[in-house]
Amino acid sequence: MKQIFNIKNLVRQNVKSLKPYSSARDEFKDFNAEMVFLDANENPFDNGINRYPDPQQTNLKILLSEAKGIAVENILLGNGSDEVLDLIFRAFCEPSIDNVIILPPTYGMYEVLARVNAVETIKVELSEDFHPNIEQILKASNDKSKILFLCSPNNPTGNSFNSNDVESLLKKFNGIVVIDEAYIDFSEQESWLNCLEEFANLIVTQTLSKAYAMAGIRLGICYASKDIISVLNKIKPPYNVNELTQQRAIEQLLNKDLVNEQVSNILAERKTLIKELKTIDFISEIYPTDANFVLVKVDDAKVRYNQLIEKGIVTRNRTNQPLCENCLRFTVGTSEENKKLINALKSIS
């Protein structure tokens, strides 16, 4: 049954009354037509990037729409997922009044963006096995709790959250639930994109940085109801996704075979890497992962991190995160890189 939820009740008053900036490319949209363009004060000499990019990234959104089975009207693109997340804060959270809920250990930018936007952060730690505590989350929330962030598969732990738990939160949390699916392409769990029509308070974010091997172009994707996307479009910068990013993203989305091949390779390497990590005596635990990385517990994370640095291998020391004492995070690399990691681990004591 479709959830009854009025998103307009959560939108900041100044955003409701805001008249968005109208760029030259918003007013005359057919900028691919053979016209003489004298409207945007651009340099007229063609070099492929002398014109402003499509502010709505139409061609790119059409490809995403076809790939994901989501209408173009339900998609917003940003300069990386961080811009998308920042727009969500600015649209729905009143500074110095509202709060958001995060579930440590999790992606650190949620709290950073909350601080930048003068929004209180309520932290409800995950359970010992890295899953949401539904009762504690709902107990911690109040009438000023606007957003709940769920990272699934979670960073830095790698595990996916139980779908029943997520559904329970979508139904019971009286605000927006943002599900960050940056690593969903490496998981067997189904994306929550299929539930957008069912839950009006659901926002799903994804990225081309991981499975699509395009971290350098900075493209974040937001999927949500048309009402939410409309609000975010009001406040986004007019040309937030540049022309080169749009071009490279389109090229990669059309190269499905290469993307699928690389994802399959990473999954196979992940399996091999985990098998080899089990032979390292100072690794006491290897946590389940649905991502392109593996979190492990060692005897002394600081010592092991520095030893690996001396061997020319950079990993991530996550020991400062809640529930992650003496944990290192290994990104799954190429076969050669993974062998170097394992050899380095076996050579240190």
ZADO-1210 file (C-alpha; in nm, 4 decimals, padded with zeros to 6 digits):
<atoms>
<atom x="00.0000" y="00.0000" z="00.0000" code="MET" pos="1"/>
<atom x="00.1362" y="00.3402" z="-00.0962" code="LYS" pos="2"/>
<atom x="00.2436" y="00.5493" z="00.2000" code="GLN" pos="3"/>
<atom x="00.0552" y="00.8720" z="00.2751" code="ILE" pos="4"/>
<atom x="00.3195" y="01.1384" z="00.3287" code="PHE" pos="5"/>
<atom x="00.3149" y="01.5092" z="00.2479" code="ASN" pos="6"/>
<atom x="00.6691" y="01.6161" z="00.1659" code="ILE" pos="7"/>
<atom x="00.5666" y="01.9829" z="00.1563" code="LYS" pos="8"/>
<atom x="00.5363" y="01.9781" z="00.5349" code="ASN" pos="9"/>
<atom x="00.9121" y="01.9194" z="00.5597" code="LEU" pos="10"/>
<atom x="01.0344" y="02.1837" z="00.3129" code="VAL" pos="11"/>
<atom x="01.1936" y="02.4942" z="00.4652" code="ARG" pos="12"/>
<atom x="00.9734" y="02.8018" z="00.4388" code="GLN" pos="13"/>
<atom x="01.2346" y="03.0091" z="00.2553" code="ASN" pos="14"/>
<atom x="01.2724" y="02.7295" z="-00.0014" code="VAL" pos="15"/>
<atom x="00.8960" y="02.7097" z="-00.0509" code="LYS" pos="16"/>
<atom x="00.8823" y="03.0777" z="-00.1421" code="SER" pos="17"/>
<atom x="01.2053" y="03.0762" z="-00.3414" code="LEU" pos="18"/>
<atom x="01.1948" y="03.1702" z="-00.7078" code="LYS" pos="19"/>
<atom x="01.4769" y="02.9682" z="-00.8668" code="PRO" pos="20"/>
<atom x="01.7392" y="03.1309" z="-01.0866" code="TYR" pos="21"/>
<atom x="01.6589" y="03.0978" z="-01.4553" code="SER" pos="22"/>
<atom x="01.9677" y="03.0568" z="-01.6717" code="SER" pos="23"/>
<atom x="01.9896" y="03.1281" z="-02.0421" code="ALA" pos="24"/>
<atom x="01.9764" y="02.7551" z="-02.1107" code="ARG" pos="25"/>
<atom x="01.6640" y="02.7210" z="-01.8964" code="ASP" pos="26"/>
<atom x="01.4829" y="02.9849" z="-02.0997" code="GLU" pos="27"/>
<atom x="01.5825" y="02.8518" z="-02.4430" code="PHE" pos="28"/>
<atom x="01.6150" y="02.4779" z="-02.4012" code="LYS" pos="29"/>
<atom x="01.6844" y="02.3562" z="-02.7542" code="ASP" pos="30"/>
<atom x="02.0539" y="02.4426" z="-02.7425" code="PHE" pos="31"/>
<atom x="02.1436" y="02.1573" z="-02.9761" code="ASN" pos="32"/>
<atom x="01.9545" y="02.3277" z="-03.2580" code="ALA" pos="33"/>
<atom x="02.1350" y="02.5074" z="-03.5411" code="GLU" pos="34"/>
<atom x="02.0888" y="02.8547" z="-03.4000" code="MET" pos="35"/>
<atom x="02.3019" y="03.1620" z="-03.3446" code="VAL" pos="36"/>
<atom x="02.3382" y="03.1717" z="-02.9663" code="PHE" pos="37"/>
<atom x="02.3843" y="03.5239" z="-02.8372" code="LEU" pos="38"/>
<atom x="02.1954" y="03.4843" z="-02.5121" code="ASP" pos="39"/>
<atom x="02.4432" y="03.3537" z="-02.2522" code="ALA" pos="40"/>
<atom x="02.7488" y="03.5790" z="-02.2947" code="ASN" pos="41"/>
<atom x="02.9606" y="03.2811" z="-02.3982" code="GLU" pos="42"/>
<atom x="03.2819" y="03.2884" z="-02.5975" code="ASN" pos="43"/>
<atom x="03.1651" y="03.2175" z="-02.9563" code="PRO" pos="44"/>
<atom x="03.4738" y="03.0218" z="-03.0658" code="PHE" pos="45"/>
<atom x="03.3907" y="02.6524" z="-03.0679" code="ASP" pos="46"/>
<atom x="03.6266" y="02.4213" z="-02.8802" code="ASN" pos="47"/>
<atom x="03.3690" y="02.1724" z="-02.7559" code="GLY" pos="48"/>
<atom x="03.3300" y="02.3350" z="-02.4151" code="ILE" pos="49"/>
<atom x="03.2797" y="02.7034" z="-02.4918" code="ASN" pos="50"/>
<atom x="02.9039" y="02.6729" z="-02.4332" code="ARG" pos="51"/>
<atom x="02.7323" y="02.6209" z="-02.0997" code="TYR" pos="52"/>
<atom x="02.6256" y="02.2611" z="-02.0336" code="PRO" pos="53"/>
<atom x="02.2663" y="02.1397" z="-02.0255" code="ASP" pos="54"/>
<atom x="02.1511" y="02.2499" z="-01.6769" code="PRO" pos="55"/>
<atom x="01.9172" y="01.9485" z="-01.6541" code="GLN" pos="56"/>
<atom x="02.1590" y="01.6939" z="-01.8074" code="GLN" pos="57"/>
<atom x="01.8736" y="01.5624" z="-02.0222" code="THR" pos="58"/>
<atom x="02.0612" y="01.3096" z="-02.2374" code="ASN" pos="59"/>
<atom x="02.2403" y="01.1661" z="-01.9365" code="LEU" pos="60"/>
<atom x="01.9185" y="01.1369" z="-01.7379" code="LYS" pos="61"/>
<atom x="01.7494" y="00.9579" z="-02.0276" code="ILE" pos="62"/>
<atom x="02.0228" y="00.6916" z="-02.0216" code="LEU" pos="63"/>
<atom x="01.9908" y="00.6536" z="-01.6443" code="LEU" pos="64"/>
<atom x="01.6142" y="00.6358" z="-01.6775" code="SER" pos="65"/>
<atom x="01.6415" y="00.3514" z="-01.9283" code="GLU" pos="66"/>
<atom x="01.9054" y="00.1675" z="-01.7234" code="ALA" pos="67"/>
<atom x="01.7234" y="00.1920" z="-01.3905" code="LYS" pos="68"/>
<atom x="01.3597" y="00.1950" z="-01.5007" code="GLY" pos="69"/>
<atom x="01.3036" y="00.5279" z="-01.3251" code="ILE" pos="70"/>
<atom x="01.1347" y="00.8276" z="-01.4880" code="ALA" pos="71"/>
<atom x="01.3545" y="01.1257" z="-01.5757" code="VAL" pos="72"/>
<atom x="01.1358" y="01.3398" z="-01.3476" code="GLU" pos="73"/>
<atom x="01.2515" y="01.1262" z="-01.0534" code="ASN" pos="74"/>
<atom x="01.6227" y="01.1941" z="-01.1105" code="ILE" pos="75"/>
<atom x="01.8518" y="01.4746" z="-00.9982" code="LEU" pos="76"/>
<atom x="02.2252" y="01.4834" z="-01.0707" code="LEU" pos="77"/>
<atom x="02.4945" y="01.6542" z="-00.8694" code="GLY" pos="78"/>
<atom x="02.8639" y="01.7314" z="-00.8528" code="ASN" pos="79"/>
<atom x="02.9302" y="01.4084" z="-00.6654" code="GLY" pos="80"/>
<atom x="02.6974" y="01.2560" z="-00.4080" code="SER" pos="81"/>
<atom x="02.8207" y="01.5121" z="-00.1566" code="ASP" pos="82"/>
<atom x="02.6480" y="01.7945" z="-00.3466" code="GLU" pos="83"/>
<atom x="02.3287" y="01.5900" z="-00.3640" code="VAL" pos="84"/>
<atom x="02.3407" y="01.5312" z="00.0119" code="LEU" pos="85"/>
<atom x="02.4109" y="01.8996" z="00.0762" code="ASP" pos="86"/>
<atom x="02.1091" y="01.9998" z="-00.1331" code="LEU" pos="87"/>
<atom x="01.8920" y="01.7680" z="00.0766" code="ILE" pos="88"/>
<atom x="02.0122" y="01.9382" z="00.3944" code="PHE" pos="89"/>
<atom x="01.9507" y="02.2857" z="00.2525" code="ARG" pos="90"/>
<atom x="01.6029" y="02.1998" z="00.1267" code="ALA" pos="91"/>
<atom x="01.4626" y="02.0324" z="00.4371" code="PHE" pos="92"/>
<atom x="01.6644" y="02.1266" z="00.7472" code="CYS" pos="93"/>
<atom x="01.6185" y="02.4597" z="00.9225" code="GLU" pos="94"/>
<atom x="01.9594" y="02.5711" z="01.0562" code="PRO" pos="95"/>
<atom x="01.9972" y="02.5711" z="01.4358" code="SER" pos="96"/>
<atom x="01.6494" y="02.4195" z="01.4727" code="ILE" pos="97"/>
<atom x="01.6231" y="02.0805" z="01.2999" code="ASP" pos="98"/>
<atom x="01.8276" y="01.7648" z="01.3424" code="ASN" pos="99"/>
<atom x="01.9244" y="01.4565" z="01.1433" code="VAL" pos="100"/>
<atom x="01.9959" y="01.1024" z="01.2575" code="ILE" pos="101"/>
<atom x="02.3041" y="00.9064" z="01.1552" code="ILE" pos="102"/>
<atom x="02.4109" y="00.5537" z="01.2489" code="LEU" pos="103"/>
<atom x="02.7843" y="00.5315" z="01.3269" code="PRO" pos="104"/>
<atom x="03.0065" y="00.3854" z="01.2073" code="PRO" pos="105"/>
<atom x="02.9040" y="00.5324" z="00.8729" code="THR" pos="106"/>
<atom x="03.0046" y="00.7728" z="00.5953" code="TYR" pos="107"/>
<atom x="03.1629" y="01.0763" z="00.7601" code="GLY" pos="108"/>
<atom x="03.0235" y="01.3414" z="00.5256" code="MET" pos="109"/>
<atom x="02.6735" y="01.3165" z="00.6747" code="TYR" pos="110"/>
<atom x="02.7982" y="01.4755" z="00.9963" code="GLU" pos="111"/>
<atom x="03.0265" y="01.7219" z="00.8158" code="VAL" pos="112"/>
<atom x="02.7400" y="01.8472" z="00.6002" code="LEU" pos="113"/>
<atom x="02.5171" y="01.8724" z="00.9067" code="ALA" pos="114"/>
<atom x="02.7758" y="02.0945" z="01.0764" code="ARG" pos="115"/>
<atom x="02.8209" y="02.3078" z="00.7635" code="VAL" pos="116"/>
<atom x="02.4448" y="02.3633" z="00.7544" code="ASN" pos="117"/>
<atom x="02.4189" y="02.4251" z="01.1327" code="ALA" pos="118"/>
<atom x="02.2020" y="02.1169" z="01.1792" code="VAL" pos="119"/>
<atom x="02.2221" y="01.9034" z="01.4932" code="GLU" pos="120"/>
<atom x="02.3367" y="01.5443" z="01.4480" code="THR" pos="121"/>
<atom x="02.1788" y="01.2717" z="01.6609" code="ILE" pos="122"/>
<atom x="02.3947" y="00.9588" z="01.6632" code="LYS" pos="123"/>
<atom x="02.2498" y="00.6126" z="01.7216" code="VAL" pos="124"/>
<atom x="02.5241" y="00.3528" z="01.6972" code="GLU" pos="125"/>
<atom x="02.4733" y="00.0351" z="01.4999" code="LEU" pos="126"/>
<atom x="02.4547" y="-00.2930" z="01.6858" code="SER" pos="127"/>
<atom x="02.7668" y="-00.5002" z="01.7441" code="GLU" pos="128"/>
<atom x="02.7010" y="-00.6781" z="01.4142" code="ASP" pos="129"/>
<atom x="02.6572" y="-00.3432" z="01.2373" code="PHE" pos="130"/>
<atom x="02.2784" y="-00.3281" z="01.1951" code="HIS" pos="131"/>
<atom x="02.0299" y="-00.0491" z="01.2810" code="PRO" pos="132"/>
<atom x="01.8629" y="-00.0570" z="01.6207" code="ASN" pos="133"/>
<atom x="01.5072" y="00.0313" z="01.5212" code="ILE" pos="134"/>
<atom x="01.3739" y="00.1023" z="01.8703" code="GLU" pos="135"/>
<atom x="01.6645" y="00.3290" z="01.9645" code="GLN" pos="136"/>
<atom x="01.6410" y="00.5217" z="01.6370" code="ILE" pos="137"/>
<atom x="01.2706" y="00.5901" z="01.6792" code="LEU" pos="138"/>
<atom x="01.3189" y="00.6738" z="02.0473" code="LYS" pos="139"/>
<atom x="01.5979" y="00.9217" z="01.9638" code="ALA" pos="140"/>
<atom x="01.3958" y="01.1011" z="01.6965" code="SER" pos="141"/>
<atom x="01.1669" y="01.3942" z="01.7707" code="ASN" pos="142"/>
<atom x="00.9488" y="01.6449" z="01.5876" code="ASP" pos="143"/>
<atom x="01.2623" y="01.8256" z="01.4628" code="LYS" pos="144"/>
<atom x="01.4178" y="01.5118" z="01.3119" code="SER" pos="145"/>
<atom x="01.4007" y="01.5763" z="00.9393" code="LYS" pos="146"/>
<atom x="01.6343" y="01.3152" z="00.7863" code="ILE" pos="147"/>
<atom x="01.7557" y="00.9653" z="00.8678" code="LEU" pos="148"/>
<atom x="02.0667" y="00.8508" z="00.6802" code="PHE" pos="149"/>
<atom x="02.1076" y="00.4816" z="00.6006" code="LEU" pos="150"/>
<atom x="02.4213" y="00.3752" z="00.4156" code="CYS" pos="151"/>
<atom x="02.3572" y="00.0289" z="00.2692" code="SER" pos="152"/>
<atom x="02.5930" y="-00.1360" z="00.1895" code="PRO" pos="153"/>
<atom x="02.7490" y="00.0562" z="00.4749" code="ASN" pos="154"/>
<atom x="03.0827" y="00.2335" z="00.4732" code="ASN" pos="155"/>
<atom x="03.3144" y="00.1416" z="00.6453" code="PRO" pos="156"/>
<atom x="03.1627" y="-00.1910" z="00.7545" code="THR" pos="157"/>
<atom x="03.0615" y="-00.3240" z="00.4109" code="GLY" pos="158"/>
<atom x="02.7404" y="-00.4971" z="00.5168" code="ASN" pos="159"/>
<atom x="02.3891" y="-00.4366" z="00.3824" code="SER" pos="160"/>
<atom x="02.1055" y="-00.3611" z="00.6207" code="PHE" pos="161"/>
<atom x="01.8197" y="-00.6064" z="00.6633" code="ASN" pos="162"/>
<atom x="01.5381" y="-00.5095" z="00.4250" code="SER" pos="163"/>
<atom x="01.2732" y="-00.5609" z="00.6943" code="ASN" pos="164"/>
<atom x="01.4554" y="-00.3155" z="00.9220" code="ASP" pos="165"/>
<atom x="01.4790" y="-00.0561" z="00.6458" code="VAL" pos="166"/>
<atom x="01.1117" y="-00.0966" z="00.5573" code="GLU" pos="167"/>
<atom x="01.0179" y="-00.0557" z="00.9222" code="SER" pos="168"/>
<atom x="01.2099" y="00.2719" z="00.9401" code="LEU" pos="169"/>
<atom x="01.0560" y="00.3977" z="00.6163" code="LEU" pos="170"/>
<atom x="00.7122" y="00.3393" z="00.7661" code="LYS" pos="171"/>
<atom x="00.7751" y="00.4643" z="01.1181" code="LYS" pos="172"/>
<atom x="01.0284" y="00.7486" z="01.0865" code="PHE" pos="173"/>
<atom x="00.8371" y="01.0751" z="01.0503" code="ASN" pos="174"/>
<atom x="01.0796" y="01.2362" z="00.8086" code="GLY" pos="175"/>
<atom x="01.2902" y="01.1677" z="00.5016" code="ILE" pos="176"/>
<atom x="01.4896" y="00.8453" z="00.4825" code="VAL" pos="177"/>
<atom x="01.7992" y="00.8760" z="00.2634" code="VAL" pos="178"/>
<atom x="01.9419" y="00.5392" z="00.1556" code="ILE" pos="179"/>
<atom x="02.2953" y="00.5833" z="00.0298" code="ASP" pos="180"/>
<atom x="02.3599" y="00.3064" z="-00.2251" code="GLU" pos="181"/>
<atom x="02.7088" y="00.4034" z="-00.3382" code="ALA" pos="182"/>
<atom x="02.8118" y="00.0355" z="-00.3243" code="TYR" pos="183"/>
<atom x="02.4873" y="-00.1300" z="-00.4378" code="ILE" pos="184"/>
<atom x="02.6399" y="-00.2630" z="-00.7614" code="ASP" pos="185"/>
<atom x="02.8617" y="-00.4990" z="-00.5605" code="PHE" pos="186"/>
<atom x="02.5718" y="-00.6378" z="-00.3564" code="SER" pos="187"/>
<atom x="02.3234" y="-00.9149" z="-00.4245" code="GLU" pos="188"/>
<atom x="02.0641" y="-00.7158" z="-00.2326" code="GLN" pos="189"/>
<atom x="01.7989" y="-00.5448" z="-00.4419" code="GLU" pos="190"/>
<atom x="01.8122" y="-00.1672" z="-00.4723" code="SER" pos="191"/>
<atom x="01.5486" y="00.0400" z="-00.2957" code="TRP" pos="192"/>
<atom x="01.4840" y="00.2199" z="-00.6257" code="LEU" pos="193"/>
<atom x="01.1976" y="-00.0225" z="-00.6809" code="ASN" pos="194"/>
<atom x="01.0178" y="00.1229" z="-00.3773" code="CYS" pos="195"/>
<atom x="01.0113" y="00.4916" z="-00.4729" code="LEU" pos="196"/>
<atom x="00.6442" y="00.4773" z="-00.5633" code="GLU" pos="197"/>
<atom x="00.5594" y="00.3049" z="-00.2373" code="GLU" pos="198"/>
<atom x="00.7401" y="00.5404" z="00.0010" code="PHE" pos="199"/>
<atom x="00.7001" y="00.9133" z="-00.0549" code="ALA" pos="200"/>
<atom x="00.9670" y="00.9896" z="00.2072" code="ASN" pos="201"/>
<atom x="01.2347" y="00.7783" z="00.0363" code="LEU" pos="202"/>
<atom x="01.5445" y="00.9219" z="-00.1294" code="ILE" pos="203"/>
<atom x="01.8006" y="00.6875" z="-00.2872" code="VAL" pos="204"/>
<atom x="02.1467" y="00.8161" z="-00.3762" code="THR" pos="205"/>
<atom x="02.3914" y="00.6393" z="-00.6048" code="GLN" pos="206"/>
<atom x="02.7153" y="00.7283" z="-00.7796" code="THR" pos="207"/>
<atom x="02.9327" y="00.6562" z="-01.0809" code="LEU" pos="208"/>
<atom x="03.2450" y="00.6666" z="-00.8619" code="SER" pos="209"/>
<atom x="03.2570" y="00.3000" z="-00.7630" code="LYS" pos="210"/>
<atom x="03.1237" y="00.0345" z="-01.0024" code="ALA" pos="211"/>
<atom x="03.1473" y="00.2683" z="-01.3019" code="TYR" pos="212"/>
<atom x="03.5115" y="00.3606" z="-01.2294" code="ALA" pos="213"/>
<atom x="03.4461" y="00.7339" z="-01.2645" code="MET" pos="214"/>
<atom x="03.5381" y="00.8858" z="-00.9285" code="ALA" pos="215"/>
<atom x="03.7321" y="01.1574" z="-01.1095" code="GLY" pos="216"/>
<atom x="03.4331" y="01.3079" z="-01.2906" code="ILE" pos="217"/>
<atom x="03.2286" y="01.3618" z="-00.9703" code="ARG" pos="218"/>
<atom x="02.8765" y="01.2530" z="-01.0592" code="LEU" pos="219"/>
<atom x="02.6225" y="01.1812" z="-00.7882" code="GLY" pos="220"/>
<atom x="02.2676" y="01.0635" z="-00.8558" code="ILE" pos="221"/>
<atom x="01.9526" y="01.1255" z="-00.6544" code="CYS" pos="222"/>
<atom x="01.6344" y="00.9251" z="-00.7109" code="TYR" pos="223"/>
<atom x="01.3173" y="01.0372" z="-00.5358" code="ALA" pos="224"/>
<atom x="00.9545" y="01.1353" z="-00.5859" code="SER" pos="225"/>
<atom x="00.8787" y="01.4081" z="-00.8381" code="LYS" pos="226"/>
<atom x="00.7863" y="01.6389" z="-00.5503" code="ASP" pos="227"/>
<atom x="01.1246" y="01.5966" z="-00.3814" code="ILE" pos="228"/>
<atom x="01.3175" y="01.6320" z="-00.7075" code="ILE" pos="229"/>
<atom x="01.1219" y="01.9494" z="-00.7848" code="SER" pos="230"/>
<atom x="01.2262" y="02.1002" z="-00.4516" code="VAL" pos="231"/>
<atom x="01.5929" y="02.0096" z="-00.5015" code="LEU" pos="232"/>
<atom x="01.5903" y="02.1507" z="-00.8547" code="ASN" pos="233"/>
<atom x="01.4798" y="02.4864" z="-00.7143" code="LYS" pos="234"/>
<atom x="01.7978" y="02.5273" z="-00.5128" code="ILE" pos="235"/>
<atom x="02.0653" y="02.3498" z="-00.7163" code="LYS" pos="236"/>
<atom x="02.3249" y="02.5657" z="-00.8971" code="PRO" pos="237"/>
<atom x="02.2216" y="02.6161" z="-01.2610" code="PRO" pos="238"/>
<atom x="02.5210" y="02.4422" z="-01.4189" code="TYR" pos="239"/>
<atom x="02.6263" y="02.2069" z="-01.1399" code="ASN" pos="240"/>
<atom x="02.7281" y="01.9160" z="-01.3681" code="VAL" pos="241"/>
<atom x="02.9855" y="02.0274" z="-01.6229" code="ASN" pos="242"/>
<atom x="02.9955" y="01.9346" z="-01.9896" code="GLU" pos="243"/>
<atom x="03.2974" y="01.7045" z="-01.9655" code="LEU" pos="244"/>
<atom x="03.1380" y="01.5104" z="-01.6811" code="THR" pos="245"/>
<atom x="02.8179" y="01.4669" z="-01.8789" code="GLN" pos="246"/>
<atom x="03.0059" y="01.3471" z="-02.1869" code="GLN" pos="247"/>
<atom x="03.2217" y="01.0940" z="-01.9989" code="ARG" pos="248"/>
<atom x="02.9255" y="00.9652" z="-01.7980" code="ALA" pos="249"/>
<atom x="02.7242" y="00.9058" z="-02.1157" code="ILE" pos="250"/>
<atom x="03.0177" y="00.7184" z="-02.2719" code="GLU" pos="251"/>
<atom x="03.0503" y="00.4911" z="-01.9689" code="GLN" pos="252"/>
<atom x="02.6766" y="00.4247" z="-01.9367" code="LEU" pos="253"/>
<atom x="02.6764" y="00.3125" z="-02.2998" code="LEU" pos="254"/>
<atom x="02.9673" y="00.0777" z="-02.2274" code="ASN" pos="255"/>
<atom x="02.7646" y="-00.1683" z="-02.0185" code="LYS" pos="256"/>
<atom x="02.9754" y="-00.4718" z="-02.1069" code="ASP" pos="257"/>
<atom x="03.2928" y="-00.3112" z="-01.9714" code="LEU" pos="258"/>
<atom x="03.1207" y="-00.2032" z="-01.6486" code="VAL" pos="259"/>
<atom x="02.9733" y="-00.5497" z="-01.5943" code="ASN" pos="260"/>
<atom x="03.3086" y="-00.7117" z="-01.6649" code="GLU" pos="261"/>
<atom x="03.4882" y="-00.4899" z="-01.4138" code="GLN" pos="262"/>
<atom x="03.2260" y="-00.5462" z="-01.1439" code="VAL" pos="263"/>
<atom x="03.2476" y="-00.9235" z="-01.1973" code="SER" pos="264"/>
<atom x="03.6254" y="-00.9016" z="-01.1729" code="ASN" pos="265"/>
<atom x="03.6079" y="-00.7060" z="-00.8470" code="ILE" pos="266"/>
<atom x="03.3633" y="-00.9570" z="-00.6979" code="LEU" pos="267"/>
<atom x="03.5886" y="-01.2481" z="-00.7936" code="ALA" pos="268"/>
<atom x="03.8922" y="-01.0703" z="-00.6525" code="GLU" pos="269"/>
<atom x="03.6993" y="-00.9902" z="-00.3334" code="ARG" pos="270"/>
<atom x="03.6303" y="-01.3597" z="-00.2825" code="LYS" pos="271"/>
<atom x="03.9955" y="-01.4493" z="-00.3405" code="THR" pos="272"/>
<atom x="04.1165" y="-01.1686" z="-00.1153" code="LEU" pos="273"/>
<atom x="03.8929" y="-01.2785" z="00.1739" code="ILE" pos="274"/>
<atom x="04.0187" y="-01.6363" z="00.1363" code="LYS" pos="275"/>
<atom x="04.3789" y="-01.5182" z="00.1586" code="GLU" pos="276"/>
<atom x="04.3109" y="-01.2811" z="00.4497" code="LEU" pos="277"/>
<atom x="04.1963" y="-01.5794" z="00.6550" code="LYS" pos="278"/>
<atom x="04.5546" y="-01.7064" z="00.6511" code="THR" pos="279"/>
<atom x="04.6959" y="-01.3943" z="00.8214" code="ILE" pos="280"/>
<atom x="04.7455" y="-01.4741" z="01.1888" code="ASP" pos="281"/>
<atom x="04.7143" y="-01.1185" z="01.3253" code="PHE" pos="282"/>
<atom x="04.3731" y="-01.0705" z="01.1558" code="ILE" pos="283"/>
<atom x="04.1163" y="-01.1796" z="01.4155" code="SER" pos="284"/>
<atom x="03.7982" y="-01.1030" z="01.2206" code="GLU" pos="285"/>
<atom x="03.6915" y="-01.0463" z="00.8608" code="ILE" pos="286"/>
<atom x="03.3548" y="-00.8765" z="00.8455" code="TYR" pos="287"/>
<atom x="03.0891" y="-00.9725" z="00.5851" code="PRO" pos="288"/>
<atom x="03.0903" y="-00.7341" z="00.2912" code="THR" pos="289"/>
<atom x="02.8614" y="-00.6403" z="00.0031" code="ASP" pos="290"/>
<atom x="03.0952" y="-00.3647" z="-00.1131" code="ALA" pos="291"/>
<atom x="03.4230" y="-00.3340" z="-00.3050" code="ASN" pos="292"/>
<atom x="03.6182" y="-00.3338" z="00.0202" code="PHE" pos="293"/>
<atom x="03.6785" y="-00.5562" z="00.3216" code="VAL" pos="294"/>
<atom x="03.6903" y="-00.4469" z="00.6850" code="LEU" pos="295"/>
<atom x="03.9155" y="-00.6552" z="00.9096" code="VAL" pos="296"/>
<atom x="04.0095" y="-00.6476" z="01.2779" code="LYS" pos="297"/>
<atom x="04.3794" y="-00.6741" z="01.3553" code="VAL" pos="298"/>
<atom x="04.5870" y="-00.6787" z="01.6718" code="ASP" pos="299"/>
<atom x="04.7105" y="-00.3187" z="01.6371" code="ASP" pos="300"/>
<atom x="04.5692" y="-00.1126" z="01.3507" code="ALA" pos="301"/>
<atom x="04.8160" y="00.1752" z="01.3843" code="LYS" pos="302"/>
<atom x="05.1174" y="-00.0541" z="01.3754" code="VAL" pos="303"/>
<atom x="04.9871" y="-00.2626" z="01.0850" code="ARG" pos="304"/>
<atom x="04.8851" y="00.0491" z="00.8889" code="TYR" pos="305"/>
<atom x="05.2360" y="00.1954" z="00.9197" code="ASN" pos="306"/>
<atom x="05.3986" y="-00.1368" z="00.8322" code="GLN" pos="307"/>
<atom x="05.1931" y="-00.1535" z="00.5136" code="LEU" pos="308"/>
<atom x="05.2843" y="00.2065" z="00.4287" code="ILE" pos="309"/>
<atom x="05.6506" y="00.1052" z="00.4511" code="GLU" pos="310"/>
<atom x="05.5709" y="-00.1725" z="00.2043" code="LYS" pos="311"/>
<atom x="05.4207" y="00.0807" z="-00.0369" code="GLY" pos="312"/>
<atom x="05.0569" y="-00.0064" z="00.0309" code="ILE" pos="313"/>
<atom x="04.8020" y="00.2506" z="00.1485" code="VAL" pos="314"/>
<atom x="04.4987" y="00.1180" z="00.3354" code="THR" pos="315"/>
<atom x="04.2483" y="00.2945" z="00.5633" code="ARG" pos="316"/>
<atom x="04.2791" y="00.2854" z="00.9390" code="ASN" pos="317"/>
<atom x="03.9232" y="00.2950" z="01.0764" code="ARG" pos="318"/>
<atom x="04.0127" y="00.2388" z="01.4415" code="THR" pos="319"/>
<atom x="03.8832" y="00.5861" z="01.5354" code="ASN" pos="320"/>
<atom x="03.5302" y="00.4949" z="01.4269" code="GLN" pos="321"/>
<atom x="03.2730" y="00.3577" z="01.6757" code="PRO" pos="322"/>
<atom x="03.2749" y="-00.0243" z="01.6940" code="LEU" pos="323"/>
<atom x="03.5810" y="-00.0349" z="01.4665" code="CYS" pos="324"/>
<atom x="03.8668" y="-00.0446" z="01.7157" code="GLU" pos="325"/>
<atom x="04.1815" y="-00.1877" z="01.5521" code="ASN" pos="326"/>
<atom x="04.0083" y="-00.2209" z="01.2151" code="CYS" pos="327"/>
<atom x="04.1654" y="-00.1692" z="00.8742" code="LEU" pos="328"/>
<atom x="03.9703" y="-00.1312" z="00.5524" code="ARG" pos="329"/>
<atom x="04.1107" y="-00.2827" z="00.2336" code="PHE" pos="330"/>
<atom x="03.9739" y="-00.1728" z="-00.1023" code="THR" pos="331"/>
<atom x="03.9626" y="-00.4608" z="-00.3509" code="VAL" pos="332"/>
<atom x="04.2265" y="-00.3830" z="-00.6119" code="GLY" pos="333"/>
<atom x="04.3444" y="-00.5574" z="-00.9239" code="THR" pos="334"/>
<atom x="04.4714" y="-00.9141" z="-00.8988" code="SER" pos="335"/>
<atom x="04.8288" y="-00.7862" z="-00.8919" code="GLU" pos="336"/>
<atom x="04.7522" y="-00.5250" z="-00.6244" code="GLU" pos="337"/>
<atom x="04.5719" y="-00.7770" z="-00.4058" code="ASN" pos="338"/>
<atom x="04.8646" y="-01.0195" z="-00.4302" code="LYS" pos="339"/>
<atom x="05.0999" y="-00.7403" z="-00.3211" code="LYS" pos="340"/>
<atom x="04.8749" y="-00.6710" z="-00.0223" code="LEU" pos="341"/>
<atom x="04.8656" y="-01.0360" z="00.0825" code="ILE" pos="342"/>
<atom x="05.2423" y="-01.0773" z="00.0366" code="ASN" pos="343"/>
<atom x="05.2997" y="-00.7637" z="00.2430" code="ALA" pos="344"/>
<atom x="05.0682" y="-00.8886" z="00.5191" code="LEU" pos="345"/>
<atom x="05.2465" y="-01.2227" z="00.5268" code="LYS" pos="346"/>
<atom x="05.5872" y="-01.0559" z="00.5464" code="SER" pos="347"/>
<atom x="05.5186" y="-00.8392" z="00.8518" code="ILE" pos="348"/>
<atom x="05.5020" y="-00.9574" z="01.2086" code="SER" pos="349"/>
</atoms>
